Amino acid sequence: QGRLRDEVIVPNLPMISALNAMKDGTPLMRRAIGSILDVLDQDKFISQTVRKLLFGYANPLLKLGRDVLPADRRWPHPTFGLFVGKNATADGTLEALTGLENVEDVGKIVKFNGKKELSWWSGEKCNELKGTDGFVFPPNLSKNDKVYVFNRDLCRSMPLEFEKEILDFNGIPGYRFVPPANIFGTPQENPDNACFCNNPDGACDTPSGVFNVSSCQFGSPVMLSWPHFYQADPQLLKEVDGLKPNKEDHQFSIDIQPKLGNGLSGKIRSQINVQMSQIDGVKQAEGLRDILLPIVWFSDELEHITDQTLVQRIKEKLK
């Protein structure tokens, strides 16, 4: 079993982000960034404890970025870590309806950070706020319904569709809802995804099964996927050793009591990947190649409701 003090070798993500920002720059610009990285003693891989990788470590590039980058592209914290700003903190504010006037609106999100729509994407459909936060859903769900969950890490509302009937640990019947297999598909596979591609030329060069969140992550070359590239382009598996995607271990799912709309259990899973690129003319980038490299994946699982008083209330309402 791993420990927080264990050391791991990982890409130097602040440096990779800096390289990614200037990969299409002039040779003079590349030499300049190379000199800065040299002075700041930056290398493409670092050894770091798991604790610091998750919850923060200092890097001089962060201060440099705060001094020279526009506000929307600056890393907003003094340290860098995959979970910095997410540990026991509120990642933005949500405003939702109570359902008192219309029970079908219970938990429906109407504003995020005081705004009725998102601003990261290139089309109205992708910037729509839909659904709930994933803890409560409208009652009287049918197997044909599509439910939506606003996912802050993905910076979007995510559709879920019926997969199968379940009977949970407490003997409560429910429906399992999962993301469509093409949720992170290319626009050719899923036309609804076209407006998530923010490239100026309109091209969408993100592989199938991967979601580019750089627009809402301060321009960093971060992409999310399901763990082990589950349901992603098989070519991604050939680039990295040790990946064995399977539905049981890597699928995102939420179990819902359809009559009442309350959640019964869930498996909230995701994988953080960094896009590394070959960049000529920068010493620190020598040896890098074009590859989407997994950094970490995690699973937040609620197996069943443990409050037996709540369990009894649910069962009484189902009689």
Disulfide bonds with the S-S distance in Angstrom:
Cys126-Cys195 1.95
Cys155-Cys216 2.04
Cys197-Cys204 1.79
